[in-house]
Amino acid sequence: MSLKDINNIAEVSWKNCPDDTMLEENLVSRLFSRPKCTEDFAETNEGTSNISGLRDSLDQVQMSNCSEYPHSSNGSSTSQSSWQDHFVSLKQQMARQKAEYETKISSLEQRNKELQLEIKDLHLKLGQQRKWHCLVEIKMRNTERAHKDAERRNEALQREMEEFFDTFGELTHEGKITEQIGQSL
């Protein structure tokens, strides 16, 4: 809020109360309206309740000033002074709240950056884990294939050995028969 806005509100406030009350209420409500932010921060709610409290106290001061000093020139300067003091305190409070909100926003932005870096790091780790998992699966499939191939080779070798021994046994058996025949003759 600029100093010009505060002065405009102050000028409107110092005019005759009964006629200008609606105009002042519109300016004050526009000045202290709730921010249109989609994020729902607890700090925003707290600030809004503080502003609502200030609005109520402003209305009370306005009504007391209007009833105490309806149209006198002395009342106008006293009212003007109290309004200036009140607006100065409002301005200070708004500056303090603005600084607090900016600090909280920068803190949230910093945390957001940290979380984004953490997410990026986790995505990299996830990618590495997927690659490692894929390599392990390939190695397991290769090991299973090698195991099955070894079993097939062992079975084939077993059959060949059985055939060899069967053939060798027949030859040995035939040789023994021939020997026996040769000896008997």
Secondary structure, 3 states (H helix, E strand, C coil): CCHHHHHHHHHHHCCCHHHHHHHHHHHHHHHCCCCCCCCCCHHHHHHHHHHHHHHHHHHHHHHHHHHHCCCCHHHHHHHHHHHHHHHHHHHHHHHHHHHHHHHHHHHHHHHHHHHHHHHHHHHHHHHHHHHHHHHHHHHHHHHHHHHHHHHHHHHHHHHHHHHHHHHHHHHHHHHHHHHHHHHHC
